[in-house]
Amino acid sequence: MSAVNLGEVYALVLREHGVDRAKTIIGGLRQLPIGFVDATVQHCCRAAEVKFKHRLAYADAFAAALAIENKATLVTSDSDFRRLGHNVPILWLKPQT
């Protein structure tokens, strides 16, 4: 998982539930068997290319670029990722209501 996307999760939970809950969620994520990848210059450029090619939001492009680079399945409920077509396998989660 890109550190950019971790920050995006933090911001969303922070906005909806406050700082204590956001810190708890991030702490829980860090306990899962997920590798976190820093946003290097190389990752930023790959994300920009994916953003341009598929018209994704920049943070979404980080997730997509990382999945492409690692031949990994992208796990999301965000329908914007349909723009990737069949370039990335996606595990679709039900959106929270």
FENGI-V626236 format. One record per helix or strand of 3 or more residues. SS is the DSSP state (H for helix, E for strand). FROM is the first residue (numbers start at 1). TO is the last residue. If there is no record, write none. Layout:
SS	FROM	TO
SS	FROM	TO
//
This chain:
H	3	17
H	19	31
H	41	54
H	58	70
E	74	76
H	79	84
E	90	92
//
